[in-house]
């Protein structure tokens, strides 16, 4: 990119990384009503539900709560993962009702979601379905192009992007459409005097594998270019001998996995990085832990209900001796009520 700037795809993609406090998300809600009002309605499974597109809004209105109590909100995504929406500011009015407007971010996946609300004093709650549709993008302009090198890459790689056909010196907005139709903004780039932009783009593990589309649009001219891009799975273990180290088996959400890793080749006290590859190929960074003086390491992983069910892979790599491996685990649904772990 001109001017020495670089883009990074924002990690807000990884909605499943948002942990929800125990006691929310999967419990049955009773005693209140909740209504969602979007920009339109759509039929899902024979049921007519409120609907909006990404980057539009939805209005939630609830009744049947205790006057003045705080209201907790959360959103269950199509894959069953949960995002807490609580901000400690939403309260019922004197009649036990509330209304709030929420923006629907471009990183939210398309599909059938469910909003939940619960009074923090009364315990009364309700759930309402809501359908999110893909946001609409502009059409391509003849003579305006984007090229990517390489056109196919892996997670954790860096690619080069070049765009031509824009007005000289105009600002060019860039965004990425994911395989599920959701959209992620990549910021802006300043075209040079020939109307060209270029730069490097790091592809984090949070990006799902599959066919994506890069879009660039001139802010002044409206000139637009769109190009497809295929992202493949990348585990980040570019070290000789990386292998499947263990099969943990099947474990439920809201459980703790304890791992003891033998350190034949670990250096004493060196740091070891961990990350988790989800069923859709996206990756969560789990941080680091230090081996002990003998090169051994104990590691605990809490599997909360925000993680989707299915086959996951826990990867590790030592940061000095560069030893790595995998551990496979199958995550099953957790208990429907908190406290039943």
C-alpha positions as CSV (number, residue, x, y, z in Angstrom):
1,X,0.0,0.0,0.0
2,X,1.3,3.5,-0.8
3,X,2.7,5.4,2.1
4,X,4.0,2.3,3.9
5,X,0.7,1.3,5.6
6,X,-0.5,-2.2,6.0
7,X,-3.9,-3.8,6.4
8,X,-4.9,-6.4,9.0
9,X,-8.2,-8.2,8.8
10,X,-9.9,-7.4,12.1
11,X,-10.3,-10.3,14.6
12,X,-13.9,-9.2,15.3
13,X,-14.7,-12.1,13.0
14,X,-14.3,-14.6,15.7
15,X,-17.6,-14.1,17.5
16,X,-17.3,-17.5,19.1
17,X,-14.4,-16.1,21.1
18,X,-16.7,-14.0,23.2
19,X,-17.3,-15.9,26.4
20,X,-20.7,-15.6,28.1
21,X,-21.0,-15.8,31.9
22,X,-22.4,-19.1,33.2
23,X,-26.1,-19.0,33.6
24,X,-27.0,-17.5,30.3
25,X,-27.6,-18.6,26.7
26,X,-29.1,-22.1,26.8
27,X,-31.7,-21.8,29.7
28,X,-35.4,-21.8,28.9
29,X,-36.9,-18.3,29.4
30,X,-40.4,-17.7,30.8
31,X,-42.6,-15.0,32.2
32,X,-41.9,-12.1,29.8
33,X,-42.4,-11.3,26.1
34,X,-39.8,-10.2,23.6
35,X,-40.5,-8.8,20.1
36,X,-37.9,-8.1,17.3
37,X,-38.6,-5.6,14.6
38,X,-36.3,-5.6,11.6
39,X,-36.4,-3.8,8.2
40,X,-38.5,-6.7,6.7
41,X,-39.8,-10.2,7.5
42,X,-38.9,-13.6,6.0
43,X,-40.2,-17.1,6.3
44,X,-37.9,-19.7,8.0
45,X,-39.1,-23.2,8.4
46,X,-42.7,-22.1,7.8
47,X,-42.5,-19.4,10.5
48,X,-42.6,-15.7,9.6
49,X,-39.8,-13.9,11.5
50,X,-38.4,-10.4,11.6
51,X,-35.4,-9.9,9.4
52,X,-32.7,-7.3,8.5
53,X,-29.5,-7.2,6.5
54,X,-25.9,-6.9,7.8
55,X,-25.1,-3.3,8.7
56,X,-28.8,-2.5,9.3
57,X,-30.6,-2.4,12.6
58,X,-33.1,-4.4,14.7
59,X,-35.3,-3.0,17.5
60,X,-36.0,-5.3,20.5
61,X,-39.0,-4.5,22.7
62,X,-39.8,-6.5,25.9
63,X,-42.5,-6.5,28.5
64,X,-43.3,-8.4,31.7
65,X,-40.2,-7.4,33.7
66,X,-40.0,-5.8,37.2
67,X,-40.0,-2.0,37.2
68,X,-36.5,-0.5,37.0
69,X,-34.6,-3.8,36.9
70,X,-31.5,-4.3,34.7
71,X,-32.2,-6.4,31.6
72,X,-29.6,-8.9,30.3
73,X,-29.4,-9.5,26.6
74,X,-27.6,-12.1,24.5
75,X,-27.6,-13.5,21.0
76,X,-27.5,-17.1,20.0
77,X,-25.9,-17.5,16.5
78,X,-27.0,-20.1,13.9
79,X,-24.2,-22.4,14.9
80,X,-25.3,-22.4,18.6
81,X,-22.5,-20.1,19.9
82,X,-23.5,-17.2,22.1
83,X,-22.6,-13.5,22.3
84,X,-23.4,-11.5,25.5
85,X,-25.0,-8.1,24.7
86,X,-25.2,-6.9,28.3
87,X,-24.0,-3.3,29.0
88,X,-25.4,-2.7,32.5
89,X,-27.4,0.2,31.2
90,X,-30.6,-1.4,29.8
91,X,-33.4,-1.2,32.4
92,X,-37.1,-1.8,32.4
93,X,-39.2,1.3,32.8
94,X,-41.9,1.9,35.5
95,X,-44.2,-0.5,33.6
96,X,-41.7,-3.3,33.4
97,X,-41.0,-2.7,29.6
98,X,-37.9,-1.8,27.6
99,X,-37.0,-1.0,24.0
100,X,-33.6,-0.9,22.4
101,X,-32.1,-0.6,18.9
102,X,-29.1,-2.7,18.0
103,X,-26.8,-2.4,15.0
104,X,-26.0,-5.6,13.1
105,X,-22.3,-5.8,12.5
106,X,-20.9,-7.0,9.2
107,X,-19.1,-9.9,11.0
108,X,-22.3,-11.5,12.1
109,X,-23.1,-14.6,10.1
110,X,-26.2,-14.8,8.0
111,X,-29.0,-17.2,9.1
112,X,-31.5,-17.7,11.9
113,X,-30.4,-16.1,15.2
114,X,-32.3,-15.9,18.6
115,X,-32.3,-12.9,20.9
116,X,-32.8,-13.6,24.6
117,X,-33.7,-11.2,27.4
118,X,-33.8,-11.8,31.1
119,X,-34.6,-9.6,34.1
120,X,-31.7,-9.7,36.6
121,X,-34.0,-9.4,39.6
122,X,-37.2,-11.1,38.5
123,X,-35.5,-13.9,36.4
124,X,-38.3,-13.4,33.9
125,X,-37.2,-13.8,30.3
126,X,-38.1,-14.4,26.7
127,X,-36.6,-15.5,23.4
128,X,-37.4,-14.3,19.9
129,X,-36.1,-15.6,16.5
130,X,-34.5,-13.2,14.0
131,X,-33.2,-13.8,10.5
132,X,-30.1,-12.0,9.3
133,X,-29.6,-11.6,5.6
134,X,-26.3,-10.8,3.7
135,X,-25.6,-7.2,3.1
136,X,-25.7,-6.0,-0.5
137,X,-22.5,-4.7,-2.2
138,X,-21.9,-2.6,-5.3
139,X,-21.5,-3.9,-8.8
140,X,-18.1,-3.9,-10.4
141,X,-17.0,-1.1,-12.7
142,X,-15.5,-1.9,-16.2
143,X,-11.8,-1.0,-16.3
144,X,-11.3,-1.2,-12.5
145,X,-9.5,-4.3,-11.2
146,X,-8.0,-6.0,-8.1
147,X,-5.4,-8.7,-8.4
148,X,-4.1,-10.8,-5.5
149,X,-0.8,-12.7,-5.3
150,X,-1.2,-15.5,-4.6
151,X,-4.9,-16.0,-5.5
152,X,-5.0,-19.0,-3.1
153,X,-3.3,-18.9,0.3
154,X,-3.5,-20.3,3.8
155,X,-4.5,-18.9,7.1
156,X,-1.6,-17.0,8.8
157,X,-0.1,-16.2,5.3
158,X,0.4,-12.7,3.9
159,X,-0.8,-11.8,0.4
160,X,-0.1,-8.8,-1.9
161,X,-3.0,-6.8,-3.3
162,X,-2.9,-4.4,-6.3
163,X,-5.8,-2.3,-7.5
164,X,-6.0,-0.2,-10.6
165,X,-8.6,2.1,-12.4
166,X,-9.4,4.5,-9.6
167,X,-9.2,8.3,-9.7
168,X,-5.8,9.8,-9.0
169,X,-5.2,10.4,-5.2
170,X,-8.8,9.3,-4.1
171,X,-9.4,7.3,-1.0
172,X,-10.4,3.7,-1.8
173,X,-12.5,1.6,0.7
174,X,-11.8,-2.1,1.0
175,X,-13.8,-4.9,2.4
176,X,-13.9,-8.7,2.4
177,X,-17.0,-10.9,1.9
178,X,-16.7,-14.2,3.7
179,X,-18.0,-17.6,2.5
180,X,-21.2,-17.2,4.6
181,X,-22.0,-13.8,3.1
182,X,-20.9,-11.7,6.1
183,X,-18.7,-8.7,5.4
184,X,-15.6,-7.3,7.1
185,X,-14.3,-3.8,6.6
186,X,-10.5,-3.5,5.8
187,X,-10.2,0.2,6.1
188,X,-9.1,2.6,3.3
189,X,-6.1,3.1,1.0
190,X,-5.0,6.2,-0.8
191,X,-4.6,5.8,-4.6
192,X,-1.5,7.3,-6.2
193,X,-1.4,9.8,-9.1
194,X,-2.0,6.9,-11.5
195,X,-5.1,5.7,-9.6
196,X,-3.4,2.6,-8.2
197,X,-3.4,1.1,-4.7
198,X,-1.1,-1.7,-3.5
199,X,-0.2,-3.3,-0.2
200,X,0.2,-6.4,2.0
201,X,-2.6,-8.2,3.8
202,X,-2.1,-10.6,6.7
203,X,-4.7,-13.4,6.8
204,X,-5.4,-14.3,10.5
205,X,-6.5,-17.7,11.6
206,X,-9.9,-16.2,12.5
207,X,-10.8,-16.1,8.9
208,X,-12.9,-19.2,7.9
209,X,-11.6,-21.4,5.0
210,X,-13.4,-21.2,1.7
211,X,-14.1,-18.8,-1.2
212,X,-14.0,-15.1,-0.2
213,X,-14.4,-11.9,-2.3
214,X,-12.3,-8.8,-2.0
215,X,-14.0,-5.5,-2.9
216,X,-12.5,-2.1,-3.5
217,X,-14.5,1.1,-4.1
218,X,-13.3,4.6,-4.9
219,X,-14.9,7.0,-2.4
220,X,-15.0,9.9,-4.9
221,X,-15.4,8.1,-8.3
222,X,-17.5,5.1,-7.1
223,X,-15.3,2.9,-9.3
224,X,-15.5,-0.6,-7.9
225,X,-13.5,-3.9,-8.4
226,X,-14.3,-7.3,-7.0
227,X,-12.2,-10.4,-7.1
228,X,-12.5,-13.9,-5.6
229,X,-10.0,-15.5,-3.3
230,X,-9.7,-19.0,-1.9
231,X,-8.5,-19.4,1.7
232,X,-7.2,-22.8,2.8
233,X,-6.7,-24.2,6.3
234,X,-3.3,-23.2,7.8
235,X,-2.3,-24.5,11.3
236,X,0.7,-22.3,11.6
237,X,3.0,-25.3,12.4
238,X,5.6,-24.9,9.7
239,X,8.0,-27.1,11.5
240,X,9.4,-30.5,10.6
241,X,7.7,-33.5,12.2
242,X,4.5,-31.8,13.3
243,X,2.1,-34.6,14.0
244,X,-1.2,-35.6,15.6
245,X,0.0,-36.0,19.2
246,X,-3.2,-37.2,20.9
247,X,-6.9,-37.8,20.5
248,X,-8.6,-36.3,23.6
249,X,-11.9,-37.9,22.6
250,X,-15.4,-36.4,23.2
251,X,-16.0,-33.7,25.8
252,X,-19.0,-31.4,26.6
253,X,-19.2,-27.7,26.6
254,X,-18.6,-26.0,30.0
255,X,-15.9,-28.6,30.8
256,X,-12.2,-28.3,31.5
257,X,-9.6,-30.3,29.5
258,X,-6.3,-30.9,31.3
259,X,-3.2,-31.7,29.2
260,X,0.2,-32.9,30.2
261,X,2.7,-32.5,27.4
262,X,6.0,-34.4,27.8
263,X,9.0,-32.2,26.9
264,X,11.6,-34.5,25.4
265,X,12.7,-31.6,23.1
266,X,11.3,-28.6,25.0
267,X,13.9,-26.3,26.5
268,X,13.6,-25.6,30.2
269,X,11.2,-22.8,31.0
270,X,10.5,-21.9,27.3
271,X,7.2,-20.5,26.3
272,X,4.7,-22.6,24.3
273,X,2.0,-21.1,22.1
274,X,-1.5,-22.7,21.9
275,X,-4.4,-22.2,19.5
276,X,-7.7,-24.0,18.7
277,X,-8.9,-24.7,15.2
278,X,-12.7,-24.7,15.1
279,X,-14.9,-27.0,12.9
280,X,-15.2,-24.3,10.2
281,X,-11.4,-23.9,10.0
282,X,-11.2,-20.7,11.9
283,X,-8.6,-20.4,14.6
284,X,-8.7,-19.0,18.2
285,X,-5.4,-17.8,19.8
286,X,-5.2,-19.3,23.3
287,X,-2.1,-17.5,24.4
288,X,1.1,-19.0,25.9
289,X,2.2,-21.2,28.8
290,X,5.7,-21.9,30.1
291,X,7.4,-25.3,30.4
292,X,8.9,-26.1,33.8
293,X,12.6,-26.5,34.5
294,X,12.5,-30.1,33.1
295,X,10.8,-29.2,29.9
296,X,7.4,-30.5,30.9
297,X,4.1,-28.6,30.6
298,X,0.6,-28.8,32.1
299,X,-2.1,-26.9,30.3
300,X,-5.8,-26.4,31.1
301,X,-8.5,-25.4,28.5
302,X,-12.0,-24.4,29.5
303,X,-14.5,-25.1,26.8
304,X,-17.4,-22.7,27.3
305,X,-20.7,-22.7,25.6
306,X,-19.6,-20.0,23.1
307,X,-17.6,-22.6,21.3
308,X,-19.4,-24.4,18.5
309,X,-19.9,-28.2,18.7
310,X,-17.9,-30.5,16.4
311,X,-14.3,-31.6,15.8
312,X,-11.7,-29.2,17.0
313,X,-7.9,-29.4,16.9
314,X,-5.7,-28.0,19.7
315,X,-2.3,-27.0,18.3
316,X,0.9,-26.1,20.2
317,X,4.3,-24.9,19.3
318,X,7.4,-24.2,21.4
319,X,8.8,-20.8,20.7
320,X,12.6,-21.6,21.1
321,X,13.0,-25.2,20.2
322,X,10.2,-25.1,17.6
323,X,8.6,-28.3,18.5
324,X,4.9,-28.7,17.7
325,X,1.9,-31.0,17.5
326,X,-1.9,-31.4,17.6
327,X,-4.5,-32.8,19.9
328,X,-7.9,-33.7,18.5
329,X,-11.1,-33.3,20.5
330,X,-14.8,-33.5,19.6
331,X,-16.9,-30.9,21.5
332,X,-20.5,-32.0,22.3
333,X,-23.4,-29.9,23.5
334,X,-23.2,-28.9,27.2
335,X,-26.0,-29.1,29.7
336,X,-29.2,-27.1,28.9
337,X,-29.3,-25.5,32.4
338,X,-26.4,-23.9,34.2
339,X,-25.1,-25.8,37.2
340,X,-25.7,-29.2,35.7
341,X,-22.1,-29.6,34.5
